[in-house]
Amino acid sequence: MSDKDLSNTSRTNWAALEAGDDEGIDYSDIPPLTEAFFEKATLSIPAPQAQRLVQIDPDVLQWFQAQGGEYKALINSVLRHHVESSGDQSVV
C-alpha cells in the first residue's frame, strides 16, 4: 500500500449510514422476493469445522494448490475419501 492510498479521505457519509438514512439508496434494481423465491430457497447452516494445525510437506501442499480452486476443500475431500474407504465408519 502506498502513502497515497493512506492519505485518501473517505467520501462516505458515515453520519447518514449510522443514522439509517436510506432515502438516497436506489433499490429499483433489486427484484422483489416472491413466493417462488421462497419455495426454492434453502437454509444452509454449515457444520462446524474442526480447526487443527496439520503439518503438510511443502511439495504436497504445492501439488494441492496447483490443482486450482479451493485447495483446502480438496485436501479435506481426499482425507474424507480415505476415511470412508478404510472400512472403519465408526468415526464418520
Residue, then its C-alpha position, 0 to 999 in steps of 0.5 A: m500500500s502506498d502513502k497515497d492510498l493512506s492519505n485518501t479521505s473517505r467520501t462516505n457519509w458515515a453520519a447518514l449510514e449510522a443514522g439509517d438514512d436510506e432515502g438516497i439508496d436506489y433499490s429499483d434494481i433489486p427484484p422483489l422476493t416472491e413466493a417462488f423465491f421462497e419455495k426454492a430457497t434453502l437454509s444452509i447452516p454449515a457444520p462446524q469445522a474442526q480447526r487443527l494445525v496439520q503439518i503438510d510437506p511443502d511439495v504436497l501442499q504445492w501439488f494441492q494448490a496447483q490443482g486450482g480452486e479451493y485447495k483446502a476443500l480438496i485436501n479435506s475431500v481426499l482425507r474424507h475419501h480415505v476415511e470412508s474407504s478404510g472400512d472403519q465408519s465408526v468415526v464418520 
